[in-house]
Amino acid sequence: MAKFFIAILICYFFSCEYRKLLEPKSEIDVTIHVKGDINGDGKVNVSDVSMLAAHVKGEKPVK
């Protein structure tokens, strides 16, 4: 049996976290984030632009 690892990069809004799994699993849950999708609905649209504009103006910070 070969030894190897699986690396996962997890991103939440503007920060990313690197996780190293020591042993592979037969099943893993994967969440794919769309670049520019600020509100997390899976689409990049005017809602994301509105949230970004409010964040930049200091009206409503993005969490």
Contacts in CASP RR format, 6 or more apart in sequence:
PFRMAT RR
TARGET T0000
AUTHOR 0000-0000-0000
METHOD contacts of the structure
MODEL  1
MAKFFIAILICYFFSCEYRKLLEPKSEIDVTIHVKGDINGDGKVNVSDVS
MLAAHVKGEKPVK
4 24 0 8 1.000
5 20 0 8 1.000
5 21 0 8 1.000
5 22 0 8 1.000
5 23 0 8 1.000
5 24 0 8 1.000
6 20 0 8 1.000
6 21 0 8 1.000
6 24 0 8 1.000
6 28 0 8 1.000
7 18 0 8 1.000
7 19 0 8 1.000
7 20 0 8 1.000
7 21 0 8 1.000
8 18 0 8 1.000
8 19 0 8 1.000
8 20 0 8 1.000
8 21 0 8 1.000
8 28 0 8 1.000
8 30 0 8 1.000
9 16 0 8 1.000
9 17 0 8 1.000
9 18 0 8 1.000
9 19 0 8 1.000
10 16 0 8 1.000
10 17 0 8 1.000
10 18 0 8 1.000
10 19 0 8 1.000
10 31 0 8 1.000
11 17 0 8 1.000
11 33 0 8 1.000
13 38 0 8 1.000
13 62 0 8 1.000
13 63 0 8 1.000
14 62 0 8 1.000
21 28 0 8 1.000
33 40 0 8 1.000
33 42 0 8 1.000
34 40 0 8 1.000
34 42 0 8 1.000
34 43 0 8 1.000
34 44 0 8 1.000
35 44 0 8 1.000
36 44 0 8 1.000
36 48 0 8 1.000
37 43 0 8 1.000
37 44 0 8 1.000
37 48 0 8 1.000
38 48 0 8 1.000
38 51 0 8 1.000
38 52 0 8 1.000
38 55 0 8 1.000
38 62 0 8 1.000
39 47 0 8 1.000
39 48 0 8 1.000
39 51 0 8 1.000
41 47 0 8 1.000
51 60 0 8 1.000
51 62 0 8 1.000
52 62 0 8 1.000
54 60 0 8 1.000
55 61 0 8 1.000
55 62 0 8 1.000
END
